[in-house]
Amino acid sequence: MPRGLYGRAALILIVPIITIQLVVSVTFIQRHFEKVTRQLTVGAIAELRLIQREVNREATIESARMRLTELGGALQVKSVQFQPAAGPEEDRREFYDLSGRVVIATLREGIAGLGPVDLVTDSEVNLRMPSRWGEMALQIDRNRFSASNPHQLLVLMIVASVLLTVIAFLFLSNQLRPIKLLAEAADAFGKGRVIAYRPRGAAEVRAAGNAFLDMRSRIERQIEQRTLMLSGVSHDLRTPLTRLRLGLSMLPEDEETRALLGDVADMERLVDEFLAFARGDATEDSIEADPMAIAMKVAENAERMGELVIVQGATGGVRVRLRPQAVMRALENLVGNALRYGSQAVVTVLVTDRTLRFVVEDDGPGIPPSQRDDALAPFARLDEARDPNRGGGAGLGLSIASDIARSHGGTLRLGSSEALGGLRAELVIAR
């Protein structure tokens, strides 16, 4: 079966038409035209027997020749002669001459001693008959043995079927095109892009399109409301934290004050990380961006902090439609996670016809396979598997990256790095 809707629709149209053509050809042409051919041939056999009988009654060959010529003219026989020159030794007909088989078989059934029958020419029947005065060669019009132009029905059926199939497919494509547009709009929305879509087509397709638009509007409204709410929460939280930091700065600087300022800094960082996870840059528009430039920017930011990040891959200047700030945030989380638990990170950019992949590898302890699914959950802290003394957040780094990948129609895969021996995080984005 074809995978596409157009191919399956064409198959639904063509199969019944071909089936009808075969049924009509077998039942009508084989039965009707063969029957008509047999009836016409039987009538011609009666005339041939008359010629044979009248020629055999003549007393001399000269009178027989005169009688043969007379009967040939009366019965519309094109050519009649005694003892003709050598001809074909067996019956002949074209391979596509289906009615010729019936003509030859009927002639042999009706005329005893009939010689070779030649049907190679489309307009004539050449046959040889025995007589008292020797073999007779007769040339008769083919229309007297079989129905004229039997292929016209086939030509008419084929032309009409092809024409009606094309017209039907054009009408059907107009009904299938709205379904294709709906699928493209849904696929684009799943990759974080919003394209213009207007429901059209049949009532059921328009109902599905309107339902999709309502769903998309509700999701966008929910994201917008969540973003606005979190912006308010961020403002409300930052105000007391700022007052607390300002109050601590007024106190004498000692060990306890420095510890409290560190706690305030940790609270601000945790709030920022939580807000980044909740927002996910969903309000950012998708644009054409260079994935290698994004990876190089992340590496430059890490190198300014004194960390070692290697970027490799050859994209050939390919640009991919995505939300660059969101992808950069996801990649920074993966690189930061790799540098927090390892000494170096390697970022590989791979671009194919269908996906964009950022592969981040480190030389840290990695994550056991049994805990990789748990590591993608929000607020997951796998301290028992990794070093807890190297810093850490709220356990949202991998969750943010996974959420951004899903918003681009992709996924985040965790594995083991064969080159460095640590964690291999693969950020997949659909194109």
C-alpha positions, -999 to +999 in steps of 0.1 A: +000+000+000+013+035-007+022+055+024+008+088+013-028+098+013-027+108-024-013+074-034-039+056-015-067+078-029-054+071-064-053+034-057-089+035-045-099+052-078-079+031-102-085-004-088-123-004-093-120+012-128-094-015-139-116-042-124-147-030-143-126-028-175-115-064-171-150-077-163-165-059-193-137-070-216-140-107-205-178-109-204-187-086-233-159-087-258-151-124-254-187-135-254-204-109-276-178-104-302-169-140-305-205-149-309-210-122-336-179-134-354-191-170-353-225-160-367-210-139-395-186-167-404-214-193-405-232-170-430-201-168-451-196-205-450-231-210-465-221-188-494-188-207-498-206-240-499-229-227-526-199-217-547-183-250-542-215-269-551-222-249-582-187-252-595-188-290-590-219-292-611-203-278-642-194-302-670-161-286-681-134-265-664-142-236-686-178-235-676-168-240-640-144-210-643-172-189-658-196-200-631-170-192-604-166-158-617-203-152-619-209-163-584-180-144-571-194-112-585-229-119-572-216-128-536-191-100-535-160-122-536-130-100-545-109-127-563-116-162-574-093-185-594-085-222-600-052-238-592-035-207-578+002-202-572+018-215-541+008-198-509+012-203-471+012-239-460-006-232-427-031-208-412-018-173-404-030-145-383-016-116-363-010-122-326-034-094-316-062-107-339-084-123-313-114-127-336-092-143-362-089-174-341-127-178-341-129-172-378-104-200-386-119-225-362-155-219-375-143-222-412-126-255-405-157-268-387-180-258-417-159-266-448-144-301-453-109-301-468-103-264-463-068-254-471-047-228-453-065-196-442-045-164-444-056-135-421-024-115-421-040-086-439-066-068-417-091-062-445-091-095-463-095-132-458-076-155-482-086-191-482-083-222-504-112-247-510-112-281-528-134-286-559-140-310-587-117-290-610-089-284-585-082-261-556-099-227-556-084-195-541-109-169-528-103-135-514-132-121-493-137-089-474-129-094-437-160-075-426-181-104-437-165-127-411-161-105-380-175-073-366-158-042-381-134-023-358-141-043-326-112-024-309-132+008-310-150-003-278-117-009-261-104+025-272-136+042-260-135+024-227-098+032-220-100+069-231-132+075-211-118+057-181-085+077-181-104+110-186-128+103-158-100+091-135-081+123-140-112+144-134-121+124-103-085+126-090-085+164-095-117+167-075-104+143-048-071+162-045-091+193-037-106+174-008-073+159+003-053+191+002-070+206+033-060+174+052-024+178+041-024+215+052-038+205+086-011+179+090+016+205+081+002+230+105+001+204+133+036+192+126+050+227+125+033+235+158+048+204+173+082+218+163+076+251+180+065+270+148+032+286+141+022+288+105-009+304+090-038+279+086-074+284+076-099+254+078-113+245+044-126+214+026-154+191+037-174+197+069-155+170+088-121+184+077-132+219+086-144+206+120-110+190+126-092+222+115-113+244+138-106+219+167-069+222+160-070+260+159-089+260+192-064+236+208-035+257+195-050+289+208-056+273+243-020+261+244-006+295+234-029+312+259-018+289+286+018+294+279+013+332+278-006+332+311+020+310+327+048+333+315+030+364+328+023+347+361+060+336+365+071+371+356+050+384+385+064+357+408+099+366+397+093+402+405+077+394+439+106+371+449+134+394+437+121+424+457+126+408+492+158+391+480+172+425+470+161+440+503+177+411+521+210+415+502+210+453+508+204+447+545+232+422+547+256+446+529+250+471+557+261+447+584+297+443+594+315+419+571+323+387+589+320+350+583+283+348+592+275+377+569+294+362+540+275+329+545+242+347+545+251+365+513+260+332+497+226+318+507+209+348+491+230+342+459+219+306+459+183+315+463+185+340+434+202+313+412+176+287+421+147+311+414+163+320+380+167+283+372+131+275+381+118+304+361+139+293+331+124+258+333+088+270+336+092+296+308+112+275+284+115+304+260+082+293+245+073+329+235+104+332+212+098+331+175+115+305+153+141+319+128+167+304+104+199+301+125+234+286+121+237+257+146+275+258+145+274+295+155+252+286+185+276+259+196+306+282+192+289+309+212+282+284+241+319+274+239+331+310+240+309+317+271+324+286+289+360+295+279+356+330+294+349+311+327+381+292+323+365+259+312+376+237+282+350+231+255+358+216+221+333+221+192+335+199+162+313+191+132+309+203+096+275+218+089+286+235+056+268+267+065+234+249+068+207+270+085+180+254+105+147+269+117+146+270+155+144+292+185+181+301+190+179+315+225+161+284+237+185+260+220+214+280+234+200+277+269+195+239+265+231+235+251+245+257+280+227+235+305+242+204+289+277+219+287+275+232+322+264+198+335+294+182+317+319+207+331+304+205+366+311+168+368+341+165+343+372+184+333+363+189+297+333+189+273+332+180+236+302+194+215+296+178+181+271+193+157+255+170+132+229+181+106+209+156+084+179+161+061+155+155+090+173+163+123+198+186+139+218+170+167+240+185+194+261+158+210+277+168+243+303+144+258+323+147+290+349+127+310+329+126+343+314+097+361+283+095+339+248+084+348+240+047+352+215+034+326+189+026+352+188+062+364+188+081+330+151+083+328+149+097+363+176+122+355+153+139+329+126+145+355+123+179+371+141+185+404+160+152+400+193+152+420+214+121+414+240+131+440+247+095+448+259+089+412+278+121+408+301+143+430+279+166+452+308+188+462+312+203+427+281+226+430+246+219+417+213+235+411+177+225+416+180+195+393+164+213+363+193+214+338+184+182+319+147+189+323+151+223+306+171+208+278+145+180+274+116+204+274+133+226+248+140+196+226+103+184+228+091+219+219+112+216+187+097+182+179+128+164+191+141+146+222+170+144+246+189+111+248+214+101+274+241+075+269+277+067+276+305+084+258+329+060+240+355+086+234+357+102+269+341+076+291+316+099+307+280+110+298+268+114+263+239+138+260+223+141+225+200+170+219+178+161+188+158+188+170+135+180+142+139+199+109 
